[in-house]
Amino acid sequence: MQTLTDAIGNPRKDAAHARARAADKARQAAYEAEQQRKAEQKAAEREAERPACVNCEAKFPGTRWEAARRSPEANTHWHPTLCEECESHARVAALRAEQEERERREQEEAAAAAEAARRASGWLARFRS
C-alpha cells in the first residue's frame, strides 16, 4: 500500500531525490579520484626510494630490494649495492684476483726455492757441512 501522495507522485520530491543521488555520485567519484591520486603518489614515492645498482644504475627488483634492506653489510658473497648481474661479475673478478694472487705466490715460492737450490749447489757448497 502507498500513500496517496506517493501514488500520485511528487515531482519536487522526485527532483530532490535525483539531485541527492547525483550529489552522492559526484562525492563518490571525487573520493575515488582522491584515493587513486594518493595511491599513485605513494607508488611514485616508493619507486623513488627504490635503490639502483651503483655500477649499472639499474633499479633493483622487489626481492633484491628487500634482501638489501634486510642485510645491508657487504661480504665476499653479497654486495647489497650491486644488481644480480653486476654482483656475479664482481664475484668472477674476485675469483680471478684470488687465482692470480695464488699463482703469483706460487711463482715467488718457486723462485725462492730455485734460488735456495742454486745457492746450495754453488762451488762454495762443498765447504758447508
N, CA, C and O atoms as a GROMACS GRO file, in nm:
protein
  516
    1MET      N    1   0.084  -0.117   0.000
    1MET     CA    2   0.000   0.000   0.000
    1MET      C    3   0.088   0.124   0.000
    1MET      O    4   0.194   0.125   0.063
    2GLN      N    5   0.045   0.227  -0.071
    2GLN     CA    6   0.114   0.355  -0.079
    2GLN      C    7   0.022   0.466  -0.028
    2GLN      O    8  -0.100   0.455  -0.028
    3THR      N    9   0.088   0.570   0.013
    3THR     CA   10   0.007   0.685   0.049
    3THR      C   11  -0.043   0.750  -0.080
    3THR      O   12   0.009   0.722  -0.188
    4LEU      N   13  -0.142   0.833  -0.067
    4LEU     CA   14  -0.199   0.897  -0.184
    4LEU      C   15  -0.097   0.985  -0.256
    4LEU      O   16  -0.091   0.986  -0.379
    5THR      N   17  -0.015   1.058  -0.178
    5THR     CA   18   0.086   1.144  -0.242
    5THR      C   19   0.193   1.061  -0.313
    5THR      O   20   0.245   1.103  -0.416
    6ASP      N   21   0.226   0.943  -0.258
    6ASP     CA   22   0.323   0.858  -0.326
    6ASP      C   23   0.263   0.798  -0.452
    6ASP      O   24   0.331   0.785  -0.554
    7ALA      N   25   0.138   0.762  -0.444
    7ALA     CA   26   0.072   0.702  -0.560
    7ALA      C   27   0.057   0.804  -0.672
    7ALA      O   28   0.077   0.770  -0.789
    8ILE      N   29   0.023   0.926  -0.639
    8ILE     CA   30   0.005   1.030  -0.740
    8ILE      C   31   0.141   1.074  -0.792
    8ILE      O   32   0.158   1.101  -0.911
    9GLY      N   33   0.237   1.082  -0.703
    9GLY     CA   34   0.370   1.127  -0.740
    9GLY      C   35   0.393   1.269  -0.693
    9GLY      O   36   0.301   1.350  -0.687
   10ASN      N   37   0.517   1.297  -0.660
   10ASN     CA   38   0.554   1.430  -0.614
   10ASN      C   39   0.677   1.472  -0.694
   10ASN      O   40   0.789   1.433  -0.661
   11PRO      N   41   0.658   1.552  -0.798
   11PRO     CA   42   0.771   1.586  -0.884
   11PRO      C   43   0.882   1.660  -0.810
   11PRO      O   44   0.999   1.640  -0.840
   12ARG      N   45   0.848   1.745  -0.714
   12ARG     CA   46   0.953   1.816  -0.640
   12ARG      C   47   1.034   1.719  -0.555
   12ARG      O   48   1.156   1.730  -0.546
   13LYS      N   49   0.964   1.623  -0.493
   13LYS     CA   50   1.035   1.523  -0.411
   13LYS      C   51   1.122   1.435  -0.500
   13LYS      O   52   1.236   1.405  -0.465
   14ASP      N   53   1.069   1.395  -0.614
   14ASP     CA   54   1.149   1.313  -0.707
   14ASP      C   55   1.272   1.389  -0.755
   14ASP      O   56   1.381   1.332  -0.766
   15ALA      N   57   1.255   1.518  -0.785
   15ALA     CA   58   1.368   1.600  -0.828
   15ALA      C   59   1.470   1.614  -0.716
   15ALA      O   60   1.591   1.610  -0.742
   16ALA      N   61   1.425   1.631  -0.594
   16ALA     CA   62   1.517   1.643  -0.479
   16ALA      C   63   1.594   1.514  -0.460
   16ALA      O   64   1.714   1.517  -0.433
   17HIS      N   65   1.527   1.400  -0.473
   17HIS     CA   66   1.595   1.269  -0.461
   17HIS      C   67   1.698   1.252  -0.573
   17HIS      O   68   1.808   1.202  -0.550
   18ALA      N   69   1.662   1.293  -0.694
   18ALA     CA   70   1.755   1.282  -0.807
   18ALA      C   71   1.878   1.369  -0.784
   18ALA      O   72   1.990   1.327  -0.810
   19ARG      N   73   1.855   1.492  -0.734
   19ARG     CA   74   1.970   1.580  -0.705
   19ARG      C   75   2.058   1.518  -0.595
   19ARG      O   76   2.180   1.525  -0.603
   20ALA      N   77   1.996   1.460  -0.494
   20ALA     CA   78   2.072   1.398  -0.386
   20ALA      C   79   2.154   1.279  -0.438
   20ALA      O   80   2.271   1.262  -0.402
   21ARG      N   81   2.092   1.198  -0.525
   21ARG     CA   82   2.164   1.084  -0.584
   21ARG      C   83   2.282   1.134  -0.670
   21ARG      O   84   2.390   1.077  -0.665
   22ALA      N   85   2.260   1.240  -0.747
   22ALA     CA   86   2.367   1.297  -0.830
   22ALA      C   87   2.480   1.352  -0.743
   22ALA      O   88   2.597   1.333  -0.775
   23ALA      N   89   2.444   1.420  -0.635
   23ALA     CA   90   2.546   1.473  -0.544
   23ALA      C   91   2.624   1.359  -0.479
   23ALA      O   92   2.746   1.369  -0.463
   24ASP      N   93   2.556   1.252  -0.440
   24ASP     CA   94   2.623   1.135  -0.381
   24ASP      C   95   2.720   1.072  -0.481
   24ASP      O   96   2.833   1.037  -0.446
   25LYS      N   97   2.674   1.059  -0.607
   25LYS     CA   98   2.761   1.002  -0.710
   25LYS      C   99   2.884   1.090  -0.732
   25LYS      O  100   2.995   1.040  -0.749
   26ALA      N  101   2.864   1.223  -0.732
   26ALA     CA  102   2.976   1.315  -0.751
   26ALA      C  103   3.075   1.306  -0.635
   26ALA      O  104   3.196   1.305  -0.655
   27ARG      N  105   3.022   1.299  -0.511
   27ARG     CA  106   3.110   1.284  -0.394
   27ARG      C  107   3.186   1.152  -0.401
   27ARG      O  108   3.306   1.147  -0.371
   28GLN      N  109   3.117   1.046  -0.440
   28GLN     CA  110   3.182   0.915  -0.450
   28GLN      C  111   3.292   0.918  -0.557
   28GLN      O  112   3.400   0.864  -0.536
   29ALA      N  113   3.265   0.980  -0.671
   29ALA     CA  114   3.365   0.990  -0.778
   29ALA      C  115   3.484   1.073  -0.731
   29ALA      O  116   3.599   1.037  -0.759
   30ALA      N  117   3.459   1.184  -0.660
   30ALA     CA  118   3.568   1.266  -0.609
   30ALA      C  119   3.651   1.189  -0.507
   30ALA      O  120   3.774   1.199  -0.507
   31TYR      N  121   3.585   1.113  -0.420
   31TYR     CA  122   3.656   1.034  -0.320
   31TYR      C  123   3.744   0.928  -0.388
   31TYR      O  124   3.860   0.911  -0.351
   32GLU      N  125   3.688   0.858  -0.487
   32GLU     CA  126   3.766   0.756  -0.558
   32GLU      C  127   3.883   0.818  -0.632
   32GLU      O  128   3.992   0.759  -0.635
   33ALA      N  129   3.863   0.936  -0.693
   33ALA     CA  130   3.973   1.003  -0.762
   33ALA      C  131   4.082   1.042  -0.664
   33ALA      O  132   4.201   1.029  -0.694
   34GLU      N  133   4.045   1.090  -0.547
   34GLU     CA  134   4.142   1.127  -0.444
   34GLU      C  135   4.219   1.005  -0.395
   34GLU      O  136   4.341   1.011  -0.377
   35GLN      N  137   4.148   0.895  -0.375
   35GLN     CA  138   4.214   0.771  -0.332
   35GLN      C  139   4.311   0.723  -0.440
   35GLN      O  140   4.421   0.677  -0.408
   36GLN      N  141   4.270   0.732  -0.566
   36GLN     CA  142   4.357   0.691  -0.676
   36GLN      C  143   4.481   0.781  -0.682
   36GLN      O  144   4.592   0.731  -0.701
   37ARG      N  145   4.463   0.912  -0.665
   37ARG     CA  146   4.575   1.004  -0.667
   37ARG      C  147   4.673   0.974  -0.554
   37ARG      O  148   4.794   0.976  -0.573
   38LYS      N  149   4.619   0.945  -0.434
   38LYS     CA  150   4.705   0.913  -0.320
   38LYS      C  151   4.782   0.784  -0.344
   38LYS      O  152   4.900   0.774  -0.311
   39ALA      N  153   4.715   0.684  -0.403
   39ALA     CA  154   4.782   0.557  -0.432
   39ALA      C  155   4.893   0.577  -0.534
   39ALA      O  156   5.001   0.520  -0.520
   40GLU      N  157   4.867   0.658  -0.638
   40GLU     CA  158   4.970   0.685  -0.738
   40GLU      C  159   5.087   0.762  -0.678
   40GLU      O  160   5.202   0.735  -0.710
   41GLN      N  161   5.058   0.856  -0.590
   41GLN     CA  162   5.162   0.934  -0.524
   41GLN      C  163   5.247   0.844  -0.435
   41GLN      O  164   5.370   0.854  -0.433
   42LYS      N  165   5.180   0.755  -0.361
   42LYS     CA  166   5.254   0.663  -0.274
   42LYS      C  167   5.342   0.569  -0.357
   42LYS      O  168   5.455   0.540  -0.320
   43ALA      N  169   5.288   0.521  -0.470
   43ALA     CA  170   5.367   0.433  -0.558
   43ALA      C  171   5.486   0.508  -0.616
   43ALA      O  172   5.595   0.452  -0.628
   44ALA      N  173   5.466   0.635  -0.653
   44ALA     CA  174   5.577   0.715  -0.707
   44ALA      C  175   5.684   0.739  -0.601
   44ALA      O  176   5.803   0.734  -0.630
   45GLU      N  177   5.642   0.765  -0.478
   45GLU     CA  178   5.739   0.785  -0.369
   45GLU      C  179   5.816   0.656  -0.343
   45GLU      O  180   5.938   0.659  -0.323
   46ARG      N  181   5.746   0.544  -0.343
   46ARG     CA  182   5.812   0.415  -0.321
   46ARG      C  183   5.911   0.386  -0.434
   46ARG      O  184   6.022   0.337  -0.410
   47GLU      N  185   5.872   0.417  -0.556
   47GLU     CA  186   5.961   0.395  -0.669
   47GLU      C  187   6.083   0.486  -0.661
   47GLU      O  188   6.193   0.446  -0.700
   48ALA      N  189   6.065   0.608  -0.612
   48ALA     CA  190   6.178   0.700  -0.597
   48ALA      C  191   6.275   0.650  -0.490
   48ALA      O  192   6.395   0.676  -0.499
   49GLU      N  193   6.224   0.579  -0.390
   49GLU     CA  194   6.310   0.524  -0.284
   49GLU      C  195   6.382   0.398  -0.328
   49GLU      O  196   6.479   0.356  -0.264
   50ARG      N  197   6.334   0.335  -0.436
   50ARG     CA  198   6.394   0.208  -0.482
   50ARG      C  199   6.540   0.230  -0.515
   50ARG      O  200   6.573   0.318  -0.595
   51PRO      N  201   6.629   0.151  -0.455
   51PRO     CA  202   6.772   0.169  -0.482
   51PRO      C  203   6.809   0.121  -0.622
   51PRO      O  204   6.738   0.041  -0.684
   52ALA      N  205   6.920   0.172  -0.670
   52ALA     CA  206   6.971   0.133  -0.801
   52ALA      C  207   7.112   0.080  -0.784
   52ALA      O  208   7.181   0.111  -0.686
   53CYS      N  209   7.153   0.001  -0.877
   53CYS     CA  210   7.289  -0.056  -0.877
   53CYS      C  211   7.390   0.057  -0.892
   53CYS      O  212   7.372   0.145  -0.976
   54VAL      N  213   7.494   0.056  -0.811
   54VAL     CA  214   7.596   0.161  -0.819
   54VAL      C  215   7.683   0.145  -0.944
   54VAL      O  216   7.752   0.238  -0.983
   55ASN      N  217   7.679   0.028  -1.004
   55ASN     CA  218   7.762   0.002  -1.120
   55ASN      C  219   7.689   0.036  -1.250
   55ASN      O  220   7.739   0.114  -1.331
   56CYS      N  221   7.571  -0.021  -1.270
   56CYS     CA  222   7.499  -0.003  -1.397
   56CYS      C  223   7.376   0.086  -1.382
   56CYS      O  224   7.311   0.117  -1.482
   57GLU      N  225   7.342   0.127  -1.262
   57GLU     CA  226   7.230   0.215  -1.231
   57GLU      C  227   7.093   0.155  -1.265
   57GLU      O  228   6.996   0.228  -1.282
   58ALA      N  229   7.084   0.024  -1.274
   58ALA     CA  230   6.955  -0.044  -1.295
   58ALA      C  231   6.881  -0.050  -1.162
   58ALA      O  232   6.941  -0.076  -1.057
   59LYS      N  233   6.750  -0.026  -1.166
   59LYS     CA  234   6.670  -0.032  -1.044
   59LYS      C  235   6.660  -0.176  -0.996
   59LYS      O  236   6.649  -0.269  -1.076
   60PHE      N  237   6.664  -0.195  -0.863
   60PHE     CA  238   6.654  -0.328  -0.805
   60PHE      C  239   6.512  -0.381  -0.817
   60PHE      O  240   6.417  -0.304  -0.798
   61PRO      N  241   6.493  -0.509  -0.847
   61PRO     CA  242   6.359  -0.567  -0.839
   61PRO      C  243   6.319  -0.580  -0.692
   61PRO      O  244   6.402  -0.566  -0.602
   62GLY      N  245   6.192  -0.607  -0.667
   62GLY     CA  246   6.140  -0.611  -0.531
   62GLY      C  247   6.213  -0.706  -0.439
   62GLY      O  248   6.242  -0.672  -0.325
   63THR      N  249   6.243  -0.827  -0.486
   63THR     CA  250   6.309  -0.925  -0.400
   63THR      C  251   6.451  -0.882  -0.364
   63THR      O  252   6.495  -0.900  -0.251
   64ARG      N  253   6.521  -0.824  -0.460
   64ARG     CA  254   6.658  -0.779  -0.435
   64ARG      C  255   6.658  -0.660  -0.338
   64ARG      O  256   6.744  -0.649  -0.251
   65TRP      N  257   6.559  -0.573  -0.355
   65TRP     CA  258   6.546  -0.457  -0.267
   65TRP      C  259   6.522  -0.501  -0.124
   65TRP      O  260   6.585  -0.450  -0.031
   66GLU      N  261   6.432  -0.596  -0.104
   66GLU     CA  262   6.403  -0.646   0.031
   66GLU      C  263   6.527  -0.713   0.090
   66GLU      O  264   6.557  -0.694   0.208
   67ALA      N  265   6.598  -0.791   0.011
   67ALA     CA  266   6.718  -0.858   0.061
   67ALA      C  267   6.826  -0.756   0.099
   67ALA      O  268   6.895  -0.774   0.199
   68ALA      N  269   6.839  -0.650   0.021
   68ALA     CA  270   6.938  -0.547   0.052
   68ALA      C  271   6.899  -0.471   0.178
   68ALA      O  272   6.986  -0.428   0.253
   69ARG      N  273   6.769  -0.454   0.200
   69ARG     CA  274   6.725  -0.386   0.323
   69ARG      C  275   6.749  -0.473   0.444
   69ARG      O  276   6.788  -0.422   0.550
   70ARG      N  277   6.727  -0.604   0.432
   70ARG     CA  278   6.745  -0.694   0.546
   70ARG      C  279   6.891  -0.714   0.581
   70ARG      O  280   6.924  -0.731   0.698
   71SER      N  281   6.979  -0.714   0.482
   71SER     CA  282   7.121  -0.740   0.507
   71SER      C  283   7.205  -0.636   0.434
   71SER      O  284   7.252  -0.663   0.324
   72PRO      N  285   7.225  -0.517   0.492
   72PRO     CA  286   7.296  -0.410   0.421
   72PRO      C  287   7.449  -0.421   0.424
   72PRO      O  288   7.516  -0.343   0.357
   73GLU      N  289   7.505  -0.515   0.501
   73GLU     CA  290   7.651  -0.528   0.509
   73GLU      C  291   7.701  -0.616   0.396
   73GLU      O  292   7.645  -0.722   0.368
   74ALA      N  293   7.807  -0.571   0.331
   74ALA     CA  294   7.865  -0.647   0.220
   74ALA      C  295   7.965  -0.749   0.274
   74ALA      O  296   8.026  -0.728   0.379
   75ASN      N  297   7.981  -0.858   0.200
   75ASN     CA  298   8.085  -0.956   0.229
   75ASN      C  299   8.132  -1.014   0.096
   75ASN      O  300   8.100  -0.959  -0.009
   76THR      N  301   8.206  -1.122   0.100
   76THR     CA  302   8.261  -1.174  -0.025
   76THR      C  303   8.155  -1.233  -0.117
   76THR      O  304   8.176  -1.240  -0.238
   77HIS      N  305   8.042  -1.276  -0.061
   77HIS     CA  306   7.937  -1.338  -0.143
   77HIS      C  307   7.815  -1.249  -0.160
   77HIS      O  308   7.722  -1.287  -0.231
   78TRP      N  309   7.811  -1.134  -0.098
   78TRP     CA  310   7.692  -1.049  -0.100
   78TRP      C  311   7.733  -0.904  -0.116
   78TRP      O  312   7.810  -0.851  -0.037
   79HIS      N  313   7.680  -0.840  -0.219
   79HIS     CA  314   7.705  -0.699  -0.246
   79HIS      C  315   7.569  -0.628  -0.254
   79HIS      O  316   7.507  -0.630  -0.360
   80PRO      N  317   7.522  -0.567  -0.144
   80PRO     CA  318   7.387  -0.510  -0.144
   80PRO      C  319   7.371  -0.387  -0.232
   80PRO      O  320   7.258  -0.345  -0.256
   81THR      N  321   7.479  -0.329  -0.281
   81THR     CA  322   7.467  -0.211  -0.366
   81THR      C  323   7.475  -0.245  -0.514
   81THR      O  324   7.465  -0.156  -0.598
   82LEU      N  325   7.492  -0.373  -0.547
   82LEU     CA  326   7.502  -0.416  -0.686
   82LEU      C  327   7.381  -0.500  -0.725
   82LEU      O  328   7.324  -0.571  -0.642
   83CYS      N  329   7.342  -0.491  -0.852
   83CYS     CA  330   7.235  -0.577  -0.901
   83CYS      C  331   7.292  -0.719  -0.916
   83CYS      O  332   7.412  -0.740  -0.902
   84GLU      N  333   7.205  -0.814  -0.945
   84GLU     CA  334   7.248  -0.954  -0.950
   84GLU      C  335   7.353  -0.976  -1.059
   84GLU      O  336   7.449  -1.050  -1.038
   85GLU      N  337   7.335  -0.913  -1.174
   85GLU     CA  338   7.431  -0.931  -1.284
   85GLU      C  339   7.567  -0.872  -1.249
   85GLU      O  340   7.670  -0.936  -1.271
   86CYS      N  341   7.567  -0.751  -1.196
   86CYS     CA  342   7.694  -0.688  -1.157
   86CYS      C  343   7.759  -0.763  -1.041
   86CYS      O  344   7.882  -0.772  -1.033
   87GLU      N  345   7.677  -0.818  -0.952
   87GLU     CA  346   7.731  -0.896  -0.841
   87GLU      C  347   7.800  -1.021  -0.893
   87GLU      O  348   7.907  -1.058  -0.844
   88SER      N  349   7.740  -1.087  -0.992
   88SER     CA  350   7.804  -1.207  -1.047
   88SER      C  351   7.935  -1.170  -1.116
   88SER      O  352   8.033  -1.244  -1.107
   89HIS      N  353   7.938  -1.055  -1.186
   89HIS     CA  354   8.064  -1.010  -1.247
   89HIS      C  355   8.168  -0.979  -1.140
   89HIS      O  356   8.286  -1.010  -1.157
   90ALA      N  357   8.126  -0.918  -1.030
   90ALA     CA  358   8.219  -0.887  -0.921
   90ALA      C  359   8.273  -1.014  -0.859
   90ALA      O  360   8.391  -1.022  -0.825
   91ARG      N  361   8.186  -1.115  -0.843
   91ARG     CA  362   8.232  -1.243  -0.789
   91ARG      C  363   8.335  -1.308  -0.879
   91ARG      O  364   8.437  -1.359  -0.831
   92VAL      N  365   8.309  -1.305  -1.010
   92VAL     CA  366   8.403  -1.364  -1.105
   92VAL      C  367   8.536  -1.288  -1.099
   92VAL      O  368   8.642  -1.349  -1.101
   93ALA      N  369   8.529  -1.156  -1.092
   93ALA     CA  370   8.652  -1.077  -1.084
   93ALA      C  371   8.728  -1.108  -0.955
   93ALA      O  372   8.851  -1.116  -0.956
   94ALA      N  373   8.656  -1.125  -0.844
   94ALA     CA  374   8.721  -1.158  -0.718
   94ALA      C  375   8.787  -1.295  -0.726
   94ALA      O  376   8.898  -1.314  -0.676
   95LEU      N  377   8.720  -1.392  -0.788
   95LEU     CA  378   8.778  -1.525  -0.803
   95LEU      C  379   8.903  -1.520  -0.891
   95LEU      O  380   9.002  -1.586  -0.862
   96ARG      N  381   8.898  -1.441  -0.998
   96ARG     CA  382   9.016  -1.426  -1.083
   96ARG      C  383   9.131  -1.363  -1.006
   96ARG      O  384   9.245  -1.408  -1.017
   97ALA      N  385   9.102  -1.260  -0.928
   97ALA     CA  386   9.207  -1.194  -0.848
   97ALA      C  387   9.267  -1.292  -0.748
   97ALA      O  388   9.388  -1.294  -0.728
   98GLU      N  389   9.182  -1.373  -0.684
   98GLU     CA  390   9.232  -1.475  -0.591
   98GLU      C  391   9.324  -1.572  -0.662
   98GLU      O  392   9.433  -1.605  -0.614
   99GLN      N  393   9.278  -1.618  -0.780
   99GLN     CA  394   9.358  -1.714  -0.857
   99GLN      C  395   9.492  -1.651  -0.898
   99GLN      O  396   9.596  -1.717  -0.888
  100GLU      N  397   9.490  -1.526  -0.944
  100GLU     CA  398   9.615  -1.460  -0.982
  100GLU      C  399   9.708  -1.441  -0.863
  100GLU      O  400   9.829  -1.457  -0.875
  101GLU      N  401   9.650  -1.408  -0.747
  101GLU     CA  402   9.732  -1.393  -0.626
  101GLU      C  403   9.794  -1.526  -0.586
  101GLU      O  404   9.912  -1.531  -0.548
  102ARG      N  405   9.716  -1.633  -0.594
  102ARG     CA  406   9.768  -1.765  -0.561
  102ARG      C  407   9.881  -1.804  -0.656
  102ARG      O  408   9.984  -1.856  -0.613
  103GLU      N  409   9.862  -1.778  -0.788
  103GLU     CA  410   9.966  -1.811  -0.886
  103GLU      C  411  10.091  -1.727  -0.862
  103GLU      O  412  10.203  -1.778  -0.875
  104ARG      N  413  10.074  -1.599  -0.827
  104ARG     CA  414  10.189  -1.512  -0.800
  104ARG      C  415  10.267  -1.564  -0.680
  104ARG      O  416  10.390  -1.568  -0.682
  105ARG      N  417  10.194  -1.604  -0.573
  105ARG     CA  418  10.263  -1.658  -0.455
  105ARG      C  419  10.336  -1.786  -0.488
  105ARG      O  420  10.448  -1.807  -0.441
  106GLU      N  421  10.274  -1.873  -0.568
  106GLU     CA  422  10.340  -1.998  -0.608
  106GLU      C  423  10.467  -1.969  -0.688
  106GLU      O  424  10.569  -2.036  -0.670
  107GLN      N  425  10.460  -1.869  -0.778
  107GLN     CA  426  10.578  -1.834  -0.857
  107GLN      C  427  10.689  -1.778  -0.768
  107GLN      O  428  10.806  -1.809  -0.787
  108GLU      N  429  10.651  -1.695  -0.671
  108GLU     CA  430  10.751  -1.641  -0.578
  108GLU      C  431  10.815  -1.752  -0.496
  108GLU      O  432  10.936  -1.753  -0.476
  109GLU      N  433  10.731  -1.847  -0.449
  109GLU     CA  434  10.786  -1.959  -0.372
  109GLU      C  435  10.876  -2.045  -0.458
  109GLU      O  436  10.981  -2.091  -0.411
  110ALA      N  437  10.838  -2.068  -0.584
  110ALA     CA  438  10.921  -2.147  -0.673
  110ALA      C  439  11.053  -2.076  -0.701
  110ALA      O  440  11.159  -2.138  -0.706
  111ALA      N  441  11.045  -1.943  -0.720
  111ALA     CA  442  11.168  -1.867  -0.744
  111ALA      C  443  11.258  -1.870  -0.621
  111ALA      O  444  11.380  -1.882  -0.633
  112ALA      N  445  11.199  -1.858  -0.502
  112ALA     CA  446  11.278  -1.863  -0.379
  112ALA      C  447  11.341  -2.001  -0.361
  112ALA      O  448  11.456  -2.012  -0.319
  113ALA      N  449  11.266  -2.106  -0.394
  113ALA     CA  450  11.321  -2.241  -0.383
  113ALA      C  451  11.433  -2.262  -0.484
  113ALA      O  452  11.535  -2.325  -0.453
  114ALA      N  453  11.416  -2.210  -0.606
  114ALA     CA  454  11.520  -2.223  -0.707
  114ALA      C  455  11.646  -2.148  -0.665
  114ALA      O  456  11.757  -2.196  -0.684
  115GLU      N  457  11.628  -2.029  -0.607
  115GLU     CA  458  11.742  -1.950  -0.559
  115GLU      C  459  11.814  -2.024  -0.447
  115GLU      O  460  11.937  -2.025  -0.442
  116ALA      N  461  11.736  -2.086  -0.356
  116ALA     CA  462  11.797  -2.161  -0.246
  116ALA      C  463  11.872  -2.282  -0.301
  116ALA      O  464  11.981  -2.314  -0.253
  117ALA      N  465  11.816  -2.348  -0.400
  117ALA     CA  466  11.884  -2.465  -0.461
  117ALA      C  467  12.010  -2.420  -0.533
  117ALA      O  468  12.112  -2.489  -0.528
  118ARG      N  469  12.004  -2.305  -0.601
  118ARG     CA  470  12.122  -2.255  -0.672
  118ARG      C  471  12.234  -2.222  -0.573
  118ARG      O  472  12.350  -2.253  -0.597
  119ARG      N  473  12.196  -2.160  -0.461
  119ARG     CA  474  12.298  -2.128  -0.361
  119ARG      C  475  12.355  -2.254  -0.297
  119ARG      O  476  12.474  -2.260  -0.267
  120ALA      N  477  12.271  -2.352  -0.276
  120ALA     CA  478  12.317  -2.475  -0.211
  120ALA      C  479  12.408  -2.556  -0.303
  120ALA      O  480  12.488  -2.635  -0.255
  121SER      N  481  12.396  -2.537  -0.434
  121SER     CA  482  12.477  -2.617  -0.525
  121SER      C  483  12.594  -2.540  -0.584
  121SER      O  484  12.656  -2.585  -0.680
  122GLY      N  485  12.627  -2.426  -0.529
  122GLY     CA  486  12.737  -2.344  -0.580
  122GLY      C  487  12.872  -2.407  -0.544
  122GLY      O  488  12.876  -2.508  -0.474
  123TRP      N  489  12.982  -2.346  -0.590
  123TRP     CA  490  13.115  -2.404  -0.568
  123TRP      C  491  13.157  -2.392  -0.422
  123TRP      O  492  13.246  -2.466  -0.378
  124LEU      N  493  13.093  -2.300  -0.343
  124LEU     CA  494  13.125  -2.293  -0.202
  124LEU      C  495  13.044  -2.395  -0.119
  124LEU      O  496  13.068  -2.411   0.001
  125ALA      N  497  12.949  -2.461  -0.184
  125ALA     CA  498  12.865  -2.555  -0.111
  125ALA      C  499  12.946  -2.672  -0.056
  125ALA      O  500  12.907  -2.731   0.045
  126ARG      N  501  13.056  -2.704  -0.119
  126ARG     CA  502  13.135  -2.817  -0.069
  126ARG      C  503  13.202  -2.787   0.064
  126ARG      O  504  13.239  -2.879   0.137
  127PHE      N  505  13.218  -2.654   0.097
  127PHE     CA  506  13.279  -2.618   0.224
  127PHE      C  507  13.178  -2.616   0.339
  127PHE      O  508  13.217  -2.607   0.455
  128ARG      N  509  13.052  -2.623   0.306
  128ARG     CA  510  12.949  -2.624   0.410
  128ARG      C  511  12.933  -2.763   0.466
  128ARG      O  512  12.963  -2.859   0.395
  129SER      N  513  12.892  -2.779   0.578
  129SER     CA  514  12.859  -2.906   0.643
  129SER      C  515  12.912  -2.908   0.782
  129SER      O  516  12.894  -3.007   0.854
   0.00000   0.00000   0.00000
